[in-house]
Amino acid sequence: MRYTILLVLTTLFFGCDSKQESKDYGELPKATVNITDTLEVDYQGNLKIADFHRKVELFIAVDYARNKEVILIFDRNGDIKSTFDNRIAGENSVSGKINAVGFNEAENGYIIISEGGVYYFDSTWTKNHHIPNPERGIYTRYNPNNKLLELKNNETDYIITQLLTAPTGHNIEMKEHYNLVKLLTIINIQDSSYKLDIGFHQTSNYRTESKLYTPYLSYFDYLKNDNQLITAYRNDEKLYYYSLDNDSELQFEKSYSFDFDHYSIKSNFNYGDDFDNTKTLFDSQIESLNCFQDRIFINYTKEIDNTEFENDPNLYRDRLYLQEYITENYQHCMHIIEDGRKLYQDIILPDMLVSPAAILEKDEILFHLSKSKYEFDNEVFLIGKIDKL
């Protein structure tokens, strides 16, 4: 069945017109993503891959159809190796909503972070250690990629994730919020402490401009070759690099200004305006951030033409037509950085692909599919290879 699906999808992809815009790219080479294989899991739900164990080639995924209460481990053949269902786990269950999951490679087990804290499991999903969250029940930050990073600094082990948040005294439509908000949680494994760190950098357009953007999401990953943590935000024009200092605080090192080829924002709202989130649906937005060795992958959506809606503003209120129009017209693009420089002209992805589920190798990526456009009996992911043209 895997290869039957691949044949159908290949026909869909190469029958589509990518509609690339004319632009002066200079000497930057072009690249494309060619679909090479499928990964099908015999499971019905809405799986989002959170981590890839490179040494043993296993994936860990959470099921959004079951409120992330079900976690699956499966291999590159799609064979399920183990399942954890928090709803029926009994004494091995975790407390509160699940926020992030990952492999505990050092101990051949798993990690779950929830509102209740950090939970360590062995390979049979038996709970063996818990670091309680002292701020549980106060505020919890949304973690869009269910990601956690394990880092070591001066012989101390840390987990960095998005879990805690704290009120700024201002709502997200006020500029003061972006000056004060903290976005990442640093958990010290040795002393079991939790603390918030880093928000929008002072050079971020969220802080330097009067423009109000769509409600933000933040993304983070670890650039192994540079030993730095990097962050990106939904409508920020830059990528930010940080290092962990001796006091377990993240120190800003540098920024990288994006040079996107297909990114545009036409909505125009300023702080204090009556914000209409519907109009921002047509704007470009950063959707994911992933690293592999010295390479960084940024996925963003291509701006959608809103001329028809601007000519007839009543269409903005036609929810069914609006949803169908957005679903039919959105496209995802990939911006690749290597050694601090843009590597290719941005790649417009084949119609079905959205964000990377896992970076397998420098030029090989496992992709999530657009479930708003296509449905399958089982969970299906596609493997794409980046080819220079």
URFENLIN-V378365 format. One record per residue. N is the residue number from 1. PSI is psi in whole degrees, -180 to 180 (NA if undefined). Layout:
# URFENLIN-V378365
n/psi
N/PSI
N/PSI
This chain:
# URFENLIN-V378365
n/psi
1/-31
2/-43
3/-25
4/-45
5/-43
6/-42
7/-44
8/-44
9/-38
10/-39
11/-41
12/-45
13/-52
14/-1
15/1
16/147
17/122
18/-16
19/49
20/144
21/153
22/132
23/149
24/105
25/-2
26/-134
27/4
28/129
29/159
30/158
31/164
32/163
33/117
34/130
35/125
36/-22
37/168
38/156
39/113
40/128
41/129
42/77
43/143
44/117
45/-140
46/79
47/136
48/121
49/133
50/-26
51/154
52/120
53/100
54/-36
55/-38
56/2
57/55
58/150
59/149
60/131
61/151
62/151
63/109
64/-24
65/-19
66/34
67/33
68/18
69/-17
70/131
71/133
72/144
73/125
74/162
75/-174
76/-11
77/-4
78/5
79/126
80/125
81/-33
82/160
83/139
84/125
85/105
86/-22
87/-24
88/21
89/-8
90/-127
91/-11
92/6
93/160
94/159
95/134
96/176
97/138
98/133
99/-37
100/152
101/156
102/173
103/139
104/82
105/-34
106/-31
107/14
108/46
109/-151
110/159
111/134
112/132
113/128
114/-176
115/-27
116/-11
117/-155
118/129
119/131
120/136
121/151
122/-173
123/-12
124/10
125/34
126/125
127/129
128/-5
129/145
130/130
131/102
132/148
133/111
134/-17
135/14
136/139
137/-1
138/-73
139/143
140/134
141/143
142/133
143/95
144/-27
145/11
146/37
147/145
148/148
149/133
150/122
151/153
152/133
153/121
154/48
155/11
156/135
157/138
158/154
159/131
160/131
161/-174
162/106
163/-61
164/156
165/167
166/144
167/141
168/-11
169/2
170/149
171/171
172/-3
173/15
174/134
175/-32
176/-30
177/-43
178/-20
179/-22
180/-27
181/143
182/143
183/-29
184/148
185/128
186/122
187/119
188/114
189/-32
190/-47
191/6
192/28
193/151
194/139
195/150
196/145
197/157
198/137
199/-149
200/128
201/154
202/-20
203/0
204/142
205/-17
206/-25
207/-26
208/-20
209/163
210/-3
211/139
212/123
213/172
214/151
215/130
216/152
217/151
218/148
219/151
220/155
221/177
222/122
223/98
224/-45
225/-29
226/-5
227/47
228/147
229/138
230/149
231/152
232/160
233/158
234/-42
235/30
236/147
237/0
238/161
239/140
240/136
241/136
242/154
243/156
244/121
245/-177
246/-18
247/18
248/36
249/145
250/126
251/129
252/135
253/-48
254/173
255/161
256/126
257/123
258/144
259/69
260/146
261/-23
262/31
263/129
264/144
265/118
266/-26
267/149
268/91
269/139
270/163
271/130
272/-12
273/163
274/101
275/131
276/99
277/-24
278/-42
279/-24
280/-11
281/-22
282/-10
283/156
284/148
285/138
286/132
287/-23
288/160
289/126
290/147
291/150
292/115
293/-113
294/14
295/138
296/134
297/120
298/122
299/136
300/163
301/143
302/141
303/141
304/134
305/123
306/17
307/-44
308/-38
309/-36
310/-33
311/-28
312/84
313/-19
314/-24
315/-27
316/-26
317/-3
318/89
319/-40
320/-47
321/-41
322/-48
323/-44
324/-40
325/-45
326/-46
327/-41
328/-30
329/-10
330/148
331/147
332/143
333/155
334/128
335/122
336/129
337/135
338/132
339/38
340/8
341/149
342/131
343/-43
344/168
345/144
346/138
347/124
348/119
349/154
350/152
351/-39
352/-22
353/143
354/-121
355/156
356/137
357/-34
358/144
359/112
360/-47
361/179
362/-38
363/19
364/124
365/138
366/125
367/144
368/155
369/160
370/104
371/-12
372/-17
373/-34
374/146
375/146
376/162
377/-37
378/179
379/126
380/134
381/156
382/142
383/124
384/145
385/132
386/119
387/126
388/135
389/NA
